[in-house]
Amino acid sequence: MTARPSARVVLVTGVARSLGARVATALQADPEIERVIGVDTVAPPVTLGRTEFVRVDLRTPAIAGIIAAARVDTVVHLNLVTAPSGPRATIKELNVIGTMQLLAACQRAESTRRLVVRSSAAVYGSSPRDPAVFAEDDEPARPPRHGFAKDAAEIEGYVRGLQRRRSDLSVSVLRFANFLGPGVDSPFTRYLALPVVPTVLGFDPRLQFLHEDDGVEVLRRMAVEDHPGCYNVAGDGVLLLSQALRRAHRPTVPMPAPSISVLGDMGRRFGGMSGFSPELLRWLTYGRVMDTSRLADELAWRPEYTTEAALADFAAARPPGGTAPLDLFDRLTATLGR
């Protein structure tokens, strides 16, 4: 599709997090963009240059006033909590209710012409009945029922509703594979940081990763060009979990799935395994692989980093030992063995 001229006023949500800050920084470097407005509930920990920071809670109608007053024509929605970091009800409010308020504001704003939404490959779930490779039009064999994966599926539903009401709005939905890179902090990177990494006995899932630099570039392209649609986004290639752990130089211990689930529950209470959710456990059991040809054809572009290269760059930037205390893992496994 032919690219349209760059957006003039871009609003980026979630700029207090690494991805949002990096996307805002990339967009402000474009001389054709007049203003970049970054919003979040807390101030970003880094300087954002000419990006104008506005403190706002997306769950409130205040976001509509900001979009209208600045005559925002492009919204890049990245303000999603992807890892357990508080009460589940609060996280769901931030993700779903916050998105609903933002979409309502976009619907009412005559100036808004483009919307880019961060979604996740987690909307496909992970199941033994899944297809070998997911295309964007495939339905999950077992839709996600918990956590961020369920939030992402609900958010996509609300986005489709907005598209029906605003057919003139160019909407891009990006289903990202798990991010990896030196600056990524996620449930999977915390899993890799354990002193001994538990794997599900009898399973070796196929995995894909996306380097954070490629994620920023895709979001930048979607914000300044016209590429409506839903796209899978991942680095080329696939790794087995066993290959990924060997290349990250991580010691492993195979365990039955119920034991890992208990281990995760106990780890959350002790504070050393935050984010070890049922969705992560299913992904580490059955894996997931996406077809990214639609994105490659649309953008005439492929990620700079393959899945393997993204993992290598992440591993090279991390110390060889895990960050979670070894005595914590010993206590947890000892308790399970009683």
LINPEUR-V130312 format. One record per residue. BURIAL is + if it has 24 or more other C-alpha atoms within 12 Angstrom, else -. D_FIRST is the distance of its C-alpha to the first C-alpha in Angstrom with 2 decimals. Layout:
burial: {BURIAL,BURIAL}
d_first: {D_FIRST,D_FIRST}
This chain:
burial: {-,-,-,-,-,+,+,+,+,+,+,+,+,+,+,+,+,+,+,+,+,+,+,+,+,+,+,+,-,+,-,-,+,+,+,+,+,+,+,+,+,-,-,+,-,-,-,+,-,-,+,+,+,+,-,+,+,+,+,+,-,-,+,+,-,+,+,+,-,+,+,+,+,+,+,+,+,+,+,+,+,+,+,+,+,-,-,-,-,-,+,+,+,+,+,+,+,+,+,+,+,+,+,+,+,+,+,+,+,-,+,+,+,+,+,+,+,+,+,+,+,+,+,+,+,+,+,-,-,-,-,-,+,+,+,+,-,-,-,+,-,-,+,+,-,+,+,+,+,+,+,+,+,+,+,+,-,+,+,+,-,+,+,-,-,+,-,-,+,+,+,+,+,+,+,+,+,+,+,+,+,-,-,+,+,+,+,+,+,+,+,+,+,+,+,+,+,+,+,+,-,-,-,+,+,+,+,+,+,+,+,+,+,+,+,+,+,+,+,+,+,+,+,+,+,+,+,+,+,+,+,+,+,+,+,+,+,+,+,+,+,+,-,+,+,-,+,+,+,+,+,+,-,-,+,-,+,-,+,+,+,+,+,+,-,+,+,+,-,-,-,+,+,+,+,+,+,+,+,+,+,+,+,+,+,+,+,+,+,+,+,+,+,+,+,-,-,+,+,-,-,+,+,-,+,+,+,+,+,+,+,+,+,+,+,-,-,+,-,-,-,+,-,+,-,-,-,+,+,-,-,+,+,-,-,-,-,-}
d_first: {0.00,3.80,6.32,9.16,12.73,14.45,16.37,19.95,21.92,20.98,23.32,23.65,26.06,28.34,28.88,32.36,30.98,29.82,26.13,25.86,27.85,25.79,22.44,24.14,25.55,22.27,20.71,23.87,23.63,20.63,22.46,19.86,20.68,23.95,25.17,24.70,26.92,27.95,29.86,32.13,35.64,37.10,36.67,34.62,36.96,35.24,34.70,31.21,31.59,30.25,28.71,30.86,32.30,33.33,35.43,34.54,34.82,31.75,34.22,35.58,34.31,34.47,30.78,30.07,32.27,30.51,27.02,28.54,30.76,28.14,25.51,22.98,19.39,17.92,19.86,19.66,22.17,24.02,27.55,28.39,31.66,30.92,34.51,37.84,39.32,41.47,42.50,40.01,40.29,39.37,36.33,35.09,35.63,33.65,30.70,30.67,32.55,30.89,27.41,28.65,29.95,26.74,24.69,27.39,27.10,23.34,24.02,26.70,25.08,23.65,22.16,19.97,16.34,14.76,16.46,16.14,18.85,20.58,21.76,23.51,23.90,27.30,26.10,26.54,30.16,32.29,34.53,36.39,34.74,31.12,28.93,28.90,25.19,23.25,19.83,18.09,19.61,23.06,25.87,28.43,31.84,33.44,31.46,32.29,35.41,36.10,34.95,31.53,29.97,31.23,30.12,26.52,26.56,28.04,25.56,22.61,24.61,25.04,21.35,20.71,23.53,22.00,18.77,21.15,22.97,20.13,17.44,16.04,15.55,12.23,13.69,12.94,15.90,16.72,19.58,21.18,23.83,27.05,26.76,29.14,30.16,33.13,32.41,31.64,34.27,33.60,35.70,34.87,35.84,39.01,39.68,39.45,41.82,44.66,47.66,47.63,44.47,45.16,43.27,43.53,46.25,45.10,41.32,38.91,35.38,32.13,30.09,26.81,26.37,23.80,25.03,25.00,23.49,20.37,20.23,20.43,17.65,15.19,16.38,16.16,12.51,11.75,14.13,12.92,9.13,7.19,6.69,9.11,11.18,14.06,14.10,17.19,17.83,20.74,22.08,22.48,25.81,28.38,31.84,34.83,36.48,39.57,37.66,36.04,39.47,41.15,38.64,39.04,42.82,43.51,46.69,46.25,48.47,47.62,48.56,48.42,45.57,48.04,49.61,46.32,45.61,49.05,48.53,45.39,47.24,50.13,47.96,46.33,49.83,50.97,47.84,46.91,44.12,42.01,38.94,40.24,39.01,39.16,35.37,35.78,38.70,36.82,33.97,36.68,38.22,35.42,32.41,28.77,26.01,22.28,19.69,16.85,14.91,12.08,11.50,12.13,9.66,6.73,8.19,10.03,12.96,16.13,18.80,21.51,24.19,24.88,26.74,29.94,29.24,28.42,31.75,33.57,32.45,33.53,36.84,37.62,37.51,39.80,43.58,44.91,46.74,45.39,45.40,46.93,50.75,52.33,55.21,52.80,51.50,55.13,56.19,53.43,54.02,57.77,57.51,55.50,58.14,61.04}
